[in-house]
């Protein structure tokens, strides 16, 4: 407050959105890594179906795209589509 009215703290708001985007990025990366790990096991053991081989490729692509996400643009983050 400036004595008369509330003053918006733009930097605090920006920091909050950036922190939330970073948290979401970590969650998305964790999910992708878990999916990739299981699919990679199936491929390496010769147990993968054609669908699983394709899925492994798309999850890997998704993870690469996630690694390029700029969380500093939060709350307007351009998230890649999840496979």
C-alpha positions as CSV (number, residue, x, y, z in Angstrom):
1,X,0.0,0.0,0.0
2,X,1.2,3.5,-0.7
3,X,-0.9,5.0,2.1
4,X,-4.0,5.4,-0.1
5,X,-4.3,2.4,-2.4
6,X,-2.8,-1.0,-3.0
7,X,0.2,-0.9,-5.3
8,X,0.7,-3.9,-7.6
9,X,4.2,-5.5,-7.2
10,X,4.8,-6.5,-10.8
11,X,8.2,-8.1,-10.1
12,X,6.7,-10.3,-7.4
13,X,3.9,-11.3,-9.7
14,X,6.3,-12.1,-12.5
15,X,8.5,-14.1,-10.1
16,X,5.5,-16.1,-8.9
17,X,4.5,-17.0,-12.5
18,X,8.0,-18.0,-13.4
19,X,8.3,-20.2,-10.4
20,X,5.0,-21.9,-11.2
21,X,6.1,-22.5,-14.8
22,X,9.4,-23.9,-13.6
23,X,7.6,-26.3,-11.3
24,X,5.3,-27.3,-14.2
25,X,8.3,-27.9,-16.4
26,X,9.9,-30.2,-13.9
27,X,6.6,-32.2,-13.5
28,X,6.3,-32.5,-17.3
29,X,9.9,-33.6,-17.6
30,X,9.5,-36.1,-14.9
31,X,6.5,-37.6,-16.6
32,X,8.3,-37.8,-19.9
33,X,11.4,-39.4,-18.4
34,X,9.3,-42.0,-16.7
35,X,7.4,-42.9,-19.9
36,X,10.6,-42.9,-21.9
37,X,12.3,-45.2,-19.4
38,X,9.5,-47.8,-19.5
39,X,9.3,-47.7,-23.3
40,X,13.1,-47.9,-23.7
41,X,13.0,-51.1,-21.5
42,X,10.5,-52.7,-23.8
43,X,12.6,-51.8,-26.9
44,X,15.9,-53.0,-25.4
45,X,14.3,-56.3,-24.3
46,X,12.8,-56.9,-27.7
47,X,9.3,-56.7,-26.2
48,X,8.1,-53.4,-27.8
49,X,5.2,-53.3,-30.2
50,X,5.3,-51.0,-33.2
51,X,3.1,-48.6,-31.3
52,X,5.5,-48.6,-28.4
53,X,8.5,-47.9,-30.7
54,X,6.6,-45.0,-32.2
55,X,5.5,-43.8,-28.7
56,X,9.1,-43.8,-27.5
57,X,10.1,-41.6,-30.4
58,X,7.3,-39.1,-29.7
59,X,8.0,-38.9,-26.0
60,X,11.7,-38.3,-26.7
61,X,10.7,-35.5,-29.1
62,X,8.4,-34.0,-26.5
63,X,11.2,-34.1,-23.9
64,X,13.6,-32.3,-26.3
65,X,10.9,-29.6,-26.9
66,X,10.4,-29.3,-23.2
67,X,14.1,-28.6,-22.7
68,X,13.7,-25.6,-25.0
69,X,10.8,-24.1,-23.1
70,X,11.4,-20.5,-21.9
71,X,9.8,-20.3,-18.5
72,X,10.7,-16.6,-18.2
73,X,7.7,-15.8,-20.5
74,X,5.3,-17.0,-17.8
75,X,2.4,-16.9,-17.5
76,X,2.4,-17.0,-21.4
77,X,4.5,-20.2,-21.7
78,X,4.3,-21.9,-25.1
79,X,4.0,-25.6,-23.9
80,X,4.6,-28.3,-26.5
81,X,1.7,-30.8,-26.9
82,X,2.1,-33.9,-24.9
83,X,2.0,-37.2,-26.9
